[in-house]
Amino acid sequence: MHWFANPARFVRLADKILPVAFPMTLVLMGAGLYLALFASPADYQQGDSVRIMYIHVPSAYLALFAYMVMAASGFSTLVWRHPLADVAGKAAAPIGLCFTGLALATGSIWGKPMWGTWWEWDARLTSMLVLFFLYLGYIALWGAFEDRSKAARAAAILALIGVINIPIIKFSVDWWTTLHQPASLFRMGGPTIDPSMRPPLYVMLAAFQFYFITIWLWRIKAELASVRINALRLQLIRVKRDAS
Amino acid sequence: MIDMVAMDGYAPYVWTCYGLVLVVLLYLGVSSWLKQKNLIAHAKELQAATPRRPRRDRETVKGAS
């Protein structure tokens, strides 16, 4: 784990992963879109509106996944003061925010023709909205402190407190009576979703996962560069002051 | 093909969702890529402009040996 603590070494590793992850994203996304829109059957009850599910489920999965990345980063920031951890968490947050927004929006647009309403305050939808605000709060905390290490600590604490929301989202459909349907893919006893709908869903899940890796690594590299820029600026000021 | 576009009457809902996802993912992707590209270039410029600190320690070692 501490092997990654060296930013230069991490960037070298990222530069090895990116030439694979980026093309994989494009290929899988293309294949996923084809399968989801053209090469899969309409649902016997939902008709073609079922195709929304192929982007809704991966968005929701990535919304939770990005939060787990953020919480794990927060944990290693607080416990081991791992120098890359806060960078990794900060880089994951905007991606998670986008996916949470997309899960809420696509769910809502699907809900209108299927449920007859854009929104229902049921446990799944409400806990997902809470996740959206947790992301916003985390990003706002990063901007609220002048001192980087203070911001990192505050954001890490919020990420760890908010992690309680993750099992609530996951199991909300089992614990309470919700309008949202229960899990049909990630469940004990295997998936119950029709086999004809599995290929587009699995390919889309993989595409979104590779998309996350690509964007996350780009954002980590950007953040590391910006830390470096700040350090170099300070050094330049010091050099100029010593010279005068 | 026309059937595909019509989406069984669900066209506005299905295409809005796919459009939305595409726009958001493209925006996040392009902006993240540009950000890392520009910041890394800027860091390299600054690195080149920053003179290396004089290594006093090396002198001492030489003097001691």
HADDOCK unambig.tbl for C-alpha pairs under 7 A between the chains (distance, minus, plus):
assign (segid A and resid 47 and name CA) (segid B and resid 8 and name CA) 6.62 0.50 0.50
assign (segid A and resid 48 and name CA) (segid B and resid 7 and name CA) 5.41 0.50 0.50
assign (segid A and resid 48 and name CA) (segid B and resid 8 and name CA) 5.93 0.50 0.50
assign (segid A and resid 48 and name CA) (segid B and resid 10 and name CA) 6.50 0.50 0.50
assign (segid A and resid 49 and name CA) (segid B and resid 10 and name CA) 5.80 0.50 0.50
assign (segid A and resid 49 and name CA) (segid B and resid 14 and name CA) 6.05 0.50 0.50
assign (segid A and resid 51 and name CA) (segid B and resid 14 and name CA) 6.90 0.50 0.50
assign (segid A and resid 52 and name CA) (segid B and resid 14 and name CA) 5.80 0.50 0.50
assign (segid A and resid 52 and name CA) (segid B and resid 17 and name CA) 6.61 0.50 0.50
assign (segid A and resid 102 and name CA) (segid B and resid 21 and name CA) 6.47 0.50 0.50
assign (segid A and resid 106 and name CA) (segid B and resid 17 and name CA) 5.39 0.50 0.50
assign (segid A and resid 109 and name CA) (segid B and resid 13 and name CA) 5.93 0.50 0.50
assign (segid A and resid 110 and name CA) (segid B and resid 13 and name CA) 6.60 0.50 0.50
assign (segid A and resid 215 and name CA) (segid B and resid 29 and name CA) 6.16 0.50 0.50
assign (segid A and resid 215 and name CA) (segid B and resid 32 and name CA) 6.49 0.50 0.50
assign (segid A and resid 218 and name CA) (segid B and resid 32 and name CA) 6.19 0.50 0.50
assign (segid A and resid 218 and name CA) (segid B and resid 33 and name CA) 6.07 0.50 0.50
assign (segid A and resid 218 and name CA) (segid B and resid 36 and name CA) 5.98 0.50 0.50
assign (segid A and resid 219 and name CA) (segid B and resid 32 and name CA) 5.86 0.50 0.50
assign (segid A and resid 219 and name CA) (segid B and resid 36 and name CA) 6.50 0.50 0.50
assign (segid A and resid 221 and name CA) (segid B and resid 36 and name CA) 5.98 0.50 0.50
assign (segid A and resid 222 and name CA) (segid B and resid 35 and name CA) 6.13 0.50 0.50
assign (segid A and resid 222 and name CA) (segid B and resid 36 and name CA) 3.94 0.50 0.50
assign (segid A and resid 222 and name CA) (segid B and resid 39 and name CA) 5.98 0.50 0.50
assign (segid A and resid 222 and name CA) (segid B and resid 40 and name CA) 6.79 0.50 0.50
assign (segid A and resid 225 and name CA) (segid B and resid 39 and name CA) 5.76 0.50 0.50
assign (segid A and resid 225 and name CA) (segid B and resid 40 and name CA) 5.40 0.50 0.50
assign (segid A and resid 225 and name CA) (segid B and resid 43 and name CA) 6.08 0.50 0.50
assign (segid A and resid 226 and name CA) (segid B and resid 39 and name CA) 6.27 0.50 0.50
assign (segid A and resid 228 and name CA) (segid B and resid 43 and name CA) 6.59 0.50 0.50
assign (segid A and resid 229 and name CA) (segid B and resid 43 and name CA) 5.18 0.50 0.50
assign (segid A and resid 232 and name CA) (segid B and resid 46 and name CA) 6.59 0.50 0.50
assign (segid A and resid 232 and name CA) (segid B and resid 47 and name CA) 6.79 0.50 0.50
assign (segid A and resid 236 and name CA) (segid B and resid 50 and name CA) 5.96 0.50 0.50
